[in-house]
């Protein structure tokens, strides 16, 4: 019995979600259909592909061997589907767009609505992660393009300037810096910082700005989401540094306060694509929309 594309798609989904129920929801299938497809695939390949731990399914060594091959096959099929859609005048298909946290949460949602209005037969699927995750996903073909905060680190990718952003240093209303709303380099060096995780573009730009002044930061709390950082800073757990557009609402309402510093916290937002990759009508349409909103 040959392996089907549907089985590989379900296998990829279960591997990514480590759970039959979550994979079924994303694939719009029943749990029984997903379980049956995995069972059939394991029968065809001659043994288990997952290690069962409670309700979680973790890839075993055989599954890890199969996964990159499955992704390559599915990637080629998706490329074929987009190429076939090129015969139509209107861009059509599903574009996989990755964005680092600030861009994905605060800038792209409004563009998604405009893109859907302009191209009825097209869909832009948004995946949010940190800069490092987005770069890797674009390189491996899991994403068609990416938008990141700060410089690209992979030579295999093409990068183009999109627009500029600015970081701001923030404190809570009861922080000792709040009366003056100004911090010297010495104060910045002694501060306890609430920061994003390593691999975040926001953290990289901030650390670079501090290093240019000869300052190494002390991280008291590391959080993986912008909203969590805002709440921690508001509660007085430390000093933060985030994109102005991510904290504008809190600044306007006085929940957070902007602190002036000697640092240059401007940064470029970058568009990533694969070098020498074929640019479909759908990809070009999305890039055109980005340029119009730069």
GUPABA-25678 format. One record per residue (C-alpha): residue in three letters; x negated, y negated, z; residue number from 0. Coordinates in nm, 4 decimals. Last residue first. Layout:
N
   res         xx         yy         zz     n
   ALA          X          Y          Z   NUM
...
//
This chain:
294
   res         xx         yy         zz     n
   UNK    -0.5957    -5.0853     0.4669   293
   UNK    -0.2301    -5.0129     0.4016   292
   UNK    -0.2456    -5.0246     0.0221   291
   UNK    -0.5629    -4.8144     0.0351   290
   UNK    -0.3875    -4.5510     0.2451   289
   UNK    -0.0997    -4.5365    -0.0043   288
   UNK    -0.3452    -4.4858    -0.2891   287
   UNK    -0.5130    -4.2044    -0.0958   286
   UNK    -0.1746    -4.0371    -0.0547   285
   UNK    -0.0956    -4.0612    -0.4258   284
   UNK    -0.4441    -3.9363    -0.5168   283
   UNK    -0.3947    -3.6293    -0.2979   282
   UNK    -0.0581    -3.5525    -0.4571   281
   UNK    -0.1858    -3.6106    -0.8083   280
   UNK    -0.4580    -3.3566    -0.7321   279
   UNK    -0.8176    -3.4444    -0.6659   278
   UNK    -1.0402    -3.1448    -0.7369   277
   UNK    -1.3239    -3.1239    -0.4848   276
   UNK    -1.6719    -3.2394    -0.5883   275
   UNK    -1.7441    -3.3556    -0.2325   274
   UNK    -1.4717    -3.2695     0.0162   273
   UNK    -1.2650    -3.5610     0.1443   272
   UNK    -1.2954    -3.7862     0.4499   271
   UNK    -1.1413    -4.1332     0.4982   270
   UNK    -1.3159    -4.3456     0.7643   269
   UNK    -1.2050    -4.5911     1.0315   268
   UNK    -1.4809    -4.8412     1.1012   267
   UNK    -1.5653    -4.9622     1.4496   266
   UNK    -1.5758    -5.2828     1.6520   265
   UNK    -1.6838    -5.2475     2.0136   264
   UNK    -1.9734    -5.4943     2.0192   263
   UNK    -2.0476    -5.5084     2.3921   262
   UNK    -2.0981    -5.8283     2.5971   261
   UNK    -1.7767    -5.7503     2.7907   260
   UNK    -1.4275    -5.8971     2.8396   259
   UNK    -1.1855    -5.6818     3.0382   258
   UNK    -0.8361    -5.6080     2.9078   257
   UNK    -0.5762    -5.5399     3.1751   256
   UNK    -0.3357    -5.2444     3.1953   255
   UNK     0.0259    -5.2320     3.3128   254
   UNK     0.0553    -5.6030     3.2339   253
   UNK     0.3420    -5.5521     2.9880   252
   UNK     0.1552    -5.6843     2.6827   251
   UNK    -0.1574    -5.4914     2.7829   250
   UNK     0.0406    -5.1670     2.8162   249
   UNK     0.1983    -5.2146     2.4727   248
   UNK    -0.1389    -5.3008     2.3170   247
   UNK    -0.3096    -4.9895     2.4591   246
   UNK    -0.3381    -4.7589     2.1564   245
   UNK    -0.3651    -5.0492     1.9100   244
   UNK    -0.6605    -5.1874     2.1053   243
   UNK    -0.8451    -4.8580     2.0752   242
   UNK    -0.9657    -4.7200     2.4060   241
   UNK    -1.2263    -4.7824     2.6763   240
   UNK    -1.1481    -4.6865     3.0339   239
   UNK    -1.2460    -4.7870     3.3867   238
   UNK    -1.1702    -4.5674     3.6868   237
   UNK    -0.9052    -4.3872     3.8909   236
   UNK    -0.6986    -4.7015     3.9491   235
   UNK    -0.3557    -4.5601     3.8637   234
   UNK    -0.3503    -4.7650     3.5406   233
   UNK    -0.6830    -4.6061     3.4481   232
   UNK    -0.5438    -4.2551     3.4990   231
   UNK    -0.2241    -4.3381     3.3084   230
   UNK    -0.4156    -4.4797     3.0121   229
   UNK    -0.6521    -4.1817     3.0081   228
   UNK    -0.3615    -3.9370     3.0041   227
   UNK    -0.2038    -4.1222     2.7112   226
   UNK    -0.5299    -4.1047     2.5145   225
   UNK    -0.5590    -3.7266     2.5450   224
   UNK    -0.8411    -3.4865     2.6229   223
   UNK    -0.9422    -3.6190     2.9625   222
   UNK    -1.2848    -3.6553     3.1250   221
   UNK    -1.2991    -3.8137     3.4719   220
   UNK    -1.5910    -3.9650     3.6607   219
   UNK    -1.8092    -4.0256     3.3560   218
   UNK    -2.1225    -4.2246     3.4422   217
   UNK    -2.2424    -4.4178     3.1389   216
   UNK    -2.5981    -4.4629     3.0149   215
   UNK    -2.6886    -4.8272     2.9454   214
   UNK    -2.9790    -4.9520     2.7331   213
   UNK    -2.7695    -5.2182     2.5593   212
   UNK    -2.7594    -5.0214     2.2323   211
   UNK    -2.6773    -4.7199     2.4512   210
   UNK    -2.3530    -4.8891     2.5624   209
   UNK    -2.2400    -4.9490     2.2043   208
   UNK    -2.3341    -4.5905     2.1121   207
   UNK    -2.1434    -4.4541     2.4116   206
   UNK    -1.8356    -4.6508     2.3033   205
   UNK    -1.8542    -4.5356     1.9409   204
   UNK    -1.9013    -4.1713     2.0451   203
   UNK    -1.6201    -4.1864     2.3006   202
   UNK    -1.3717    -4.3205     2.0479   201
   UNK    -1.4815    -4.0670     1.7868   200
   UNK    -1.4092    -3.7799     2.0246   199
   UNK    -1.6486    -3.4856     1.9998   198
   UNK    -1.7229    -3.4912     2.3729   197
   UNK    -1.3977    -3.5399     2.5629   196
   UNK    -1.2215    -3.8733     2.6131   195
   UNK    -1.3333    -4.0945     2.8995   194
   UNK    -1.2446    -4.2299     3.2430   193
   UNK    -1.5544    -4.4211     3.3508   192
   UNK    -1.6935    -4.4965     3.6947   191
   UNK    -1.8652    -4.8340     3.6617   190
   UNK    -2.2262    -4.9063     3.7675   189
   UNK    -2.3621    -4.9598     3.4138   188
   UNK    -2.0598    -5.1686     3.3144   187
   UNK    -2.1129    -5.3920     3.6177   186
   UNK    -2.4792    -5.4401     3.5250   185
   UNK    -2.3829    -5.5224     3.1661   184
   UNK    -2.1465    -5.7897     3.2968   183
   UNK    -1.7712    -5.7414     3.3284   182
   UNK    -1.4931    -5.9971     3.2772   181
   UNK    -1.1252    -5.9783     3.3703   180
   UNK    -1.1891    -6.2233     3.6575   179
   UNK    -0.9095    -6.1104     3.8919   178
   UNK    -0.8855    -5.7545     3.7495   177
   UNK    -1.2458    -5.6447     3.8017   176
   UNK    -1.1784    -5.5055     4.1500   175
   UNK    -0.9031    -5.2798     4.0017   174
   UNK    -0.5476    -5.3457     4.1218   173
   UNK    -0.3976    -5.4209     3.7778   172
   UNK    -0.5645    -5.1158     3.6194   171
   UNK    -0.8719    -5.1488     3.4014   170
   UNK    -0.9416    -5.1613     3.0276   169
   UNK    -1.2421    -5.2010     2.7964   168
   UNK    -1.1255    -5.2637     2.4413   167
   UNK    -1.2027    -5.0796     2.1182   166
   UNK    -1.1562    -5.2461     1.7813   165
   UNK    -1.0474    -5.1054     1.4445   164
   UNK    -1.1556    -5.1627     1.0869   163
   UNK    -1.0038    -5.0164     0.7712   162
   UNK    -1.0474    -4.7336     0.5206   161
   UNK    -1.4201    -4.6967     0.4496   160
   UNK    -1.5037    -4.3921     0.2397   159
   UNK    -1.6642    -4.0611     0.3349   158
   UNK    -1.7501    -3.7683     0.1106   157
   UNK    -1.8098    -3.4408     0.2924   156
   UNK    -2.0852    -3.1782     0.2650   155
   UNK    -2.3296    -3.4030     0.4511   154
   UNK    -2.1316    -3.3593     0.7742   153
   UNK    -2.1576    -3.6165     1.0572   152
   UNK    -1.9059    -3.8786     0.9398   151
   UNK    -1.9248    -4.2142     1.1164   150
   UNK    -1.6544    -4.3675     1.3383   149
   UNK    -1.2874    -4.3007     1.3987   148
   UNK    -1.1656    -4.0300     1.1607   147
   UNK    -0.9160    -3.9777     0.8803   146
   UNK    -0.9162    -3.6402     0.7088   145
   UNK    -0.8347    -3.4957     0.3707   144
   UNK    -0.7088    -3.1708     0.2211   143
   UNK    -0.7284    -2.9854     0.5519   142
   UNK    -0.8063    -2.6167     0.6179   141
   UNK    -1.0695    -2.6340     0.3457   140
   UNK    -1.3651    -2.5480     0.5683   139
   UNK    -1.5180    -2.8958     0.5342   138
   UNK    -1.1854    -3.0670     0.6059   137
   UNK    -1.1324    -2.8522     0.9187   136
   UNK    -1.4860    -2.9186     1.0422   135
   UNK    -1.4520    -3.2963     1.0068   134
   UNK    -1.1115    -3.2933     1.1796   133
   UNK    -1.2401    -3.0937     1.4765   132
   UNK    -1.5391    -3.3238     1.5264   131
   UNK    -1.3226    -3.6357     1.5109   130
   UNK    -1.0734    -3.5112     1.7709   129
   UNK    -0.7513    -3.3475     1.6671   128
   UNK    -0.4176    -3.4322     1.5012   127
   UNK    -0.2655    -3.2348     1.2130   126
   UNK    -0.0196    -3.4150     0.9826   125
   UNK     0.1685    -3.2348     0.7035   124
   UNK     0.2299    -3.4748     0.4149   123
   UNK     0.5290    -3.3601     0.2103   122
   UNK     0.6037    -3.4124    -0.1566   121
   UNK     0.9131    -3.3652    -0.3738   120
   UNK     1.0778    -3.6912    -0.2608   119
   UNK     0.7687    -3.9011    -0.3179   118
   UNK     0.8103    -4.2715    -0.2292   117
   UNK     1.0409    -4.2242     0.0710   116
   UNK     0.8341    -3.9372     0.2122   115
   UNK     0.5161    -4.1470     0.1804   114
   UNK     0.6822    -4.4431     0.3546   113
   UNK     0.7950    -4.2243     0.6433   112
   UNK     0.4517    -4.0691     0.6816   111
   UNK     0.2898    -4.4134     0.6735   110
   UNK     0.4728    -4.5121     0.9939   109
   UNK     0.3507    -4.1951     1.1684   108
   UNK    -0.0068    -4.2552     1.0438   107
   UNK    -0.1179    -4.5425     1.2645   106
   UNK    -0.0675    -4.4796     1.6374   105
   UNK    -0.0767    -4.1049     1.7032   104
   UNK    -0.2813    -3.9766     1.4116   103
   UNK    -0.5174    -4.2742     1.3969   102
   UNK    -0.5862    -4.2721     1.7706   101
   UNK    -0.6220    -3.8932     1.7917   100
   UNK    -0.8383    -3.8109     1.4922    99
   UNK    -0.6474    -3.7424     1.1749    98
   UNK    -0.5937    -3.4422     0.9510    97
   UNK    -0.3764    -3.4440     0.6404    96
   UNK    -0.2540    -3.1217     0.4773    95
   UNK    -0.0688    -3.2118     0.1582    94
   UNK     0.2376    -3.0036     0.0707    93
   UNK     0.3707    -3.0042    -0.2836    92
   UNK     0.4773    -3.2616    -0.5393    91
   UNK     0.3394    -3.5736    -0.7064    90
   UNK     0.5842    -3.6862    -0.9808    89
   UNK     0.5036    -3.6382    -1.3479    88
   UNK     0.5155    -3.2591    -1.3241    87
   UNK     0.2444    -3.0388    -1.4746    86
   UNK     0.0288    -3.1144    -1.1721    85
   UNK     0.2615    -2.8867    -0.9744    84
   UNK     0.0756    -2.5896    -1.1167    83
   UNK    -0.2473    -2.7279    -0.9762    82
   UNK    -0.0852    -2.7656    -0.6347    81
   UNK     0.0281    -2.4029    -0.6339    80
   UNK    -0.3133    -2.2853    -0.7511    79
   UNK    -0.4804    -2.4775    -0.4677    78
   UNK    -0.2429    -2.3131    -0.2218    77
   UNK    -0.3334    -1.9709    -0.3643    76
   UNK    -0.7051    -2.0446    -0.3340    75
   UNK    -0.6636    -2.1538     0.0267    74
   UNK    -0.4646    -1.8388     0.1040    73
   UNK    -0.7451    -1.6193    -0.0316    72
   UNK    -1.0149    -1.8139     0.1547    71
   UNK    -0.8156    -1.8118     0.4768    70
   UNK    -0.7665    -1.4346     0.4541    69
   UNK    -1.1396    -1.3816     0.4010    68
   UNK    -1.2179    -1.6065     0.6985    67
   UNK    -0.9704    -1.4091     0.9165    66
   UNK    -1.0721    -1.0516     0.8241    65
   UNK    -1.3980    -1.0314     1.0196    64
   UNK    -1.2453    -1.2033     1.3218    63
   UNK    -0.9624    -0.9511     1.3112    62
   UNK    -1.2039    -0.6582     1.3056    61
   UNK    -1.3992    -0.8035     1.6015    60
   UNK    -1.0789    -0.8526     1.8028    59
   UNK    -0.8506    -1.1515     1.7536    58
   UNK    -0.6499    -1.2487     2.0615    57
   UNK    -0.2742    -1.1878     2.0855    56
   UNK    -0.1111    -1.3389     2.3927    55
   UNK     0.2015    -1.1953     2.5541    54
   UNK     0.0036    -1.0062     2.8166    53
   UNK    -0.3415    -0.9688     2.6722    52
   UNK    -0.3133    -0.7752     2.3448    51
   UNK    -0.6370    -0.7491     2.1461    50
   UNK    -0.5747    -0.8169     1.7815    49
   UNK    -0.6716    -0.6667     1.4460    48
   UNK    -0.5782    -0.3090     1.5363    47
   UNK    -0.6669    -0.0258     1.2980    46
   UNK    -0.6803     0.1098     0.9452    45
   UNK    -0.6448    -0.2027     0.7326    44
   UNK    -0.3079    -0.0927     0.5913    43
   UNK    -0.1711     0.0041     0.9357    42
   UNK    -0.2932    -0.3219     1.0868    41
   UNK    -0.1226    -0.5132     0.8062    40
   UNK     0.2026    -0.3215     0.8616    39
   UNK     0.1961    -0.3941     1.2369    38
   UNK     0.1221    -0.7607     1.1725    37
   UNK     0.4137    -0.7847     0.9270    36
   UNK     0.6473    -0.6075     1.1706    35
   UNK     0.5563    -0.8406     1.4570    34
   UNK     0.6180    -1.1457     1.2379    33
   UNK     0.9537    -1.0139     1.1145    32
   UNK     1.0559    -0.9216     1.4711    31
   UNK     0.9727    -1.2697     1.5952    30
   UNK     1.2017    -1.4188     1.3323    29
   UNK     1.0554    -1.6439     1.0673    28
   UNK     1.0300    -2.0210     1.0185    27
   UNK     0.6488    -1.9999     0.9879    26
   UNK     0.5985    -2.2496     1.2713    25
   UNK     0.8573    -2.0833     1.4945    24
   UNK     0.7301    -1.7329     1.4161    23
   UNK     0.3735    -1.8320     1.5023    22
   UNK     0.4874    -1.9695     1.8382    21
   UNK     0.6815    -1.6517     1.9168    20
   UNK     0.4058    -1.4132     1.8052    19
   UNK     0.1342    -1.5796     2.0145    18
   UNK    -0.2338    -1.6462     1.9640    17
   UNK    -0.1330    -1.9642     1.7748    16
   UNK    -0.4103    -1.9702     1.5144    15
   UNK    -0.4479    -1.5929     1.4868    14
   UNK    -0.0686    -1.5522     1.4685    13
   UNK    -0.0482    -1.8027     1.1822    12
   UNK    -0.3388    -1.6510     0.9884    11
   UNK    -0.1847    -1.3032     1.0210    10
   UNK     0.1505    -1.4424     0.9037     9
   UNK    -0.0133    -1.5967     0.5962     8
   UNK    -0.2072    -1.2745     0.5313     7
   UNK     0.1109    -1.0686     0.5528     6
   UNK     0.2870    -1.3101     0.3165     5
   UNK     0.0021    -1.2839     0.0694     4
   UNK     0.0547    -0.9097     0.0551     3
   UNK    -0.1940    -0.6318     0.1361     2
   UNK    -0.1571    -0.3367    -0.1006     1
   UNK     0.0000     0.0000     0.0000     0
//
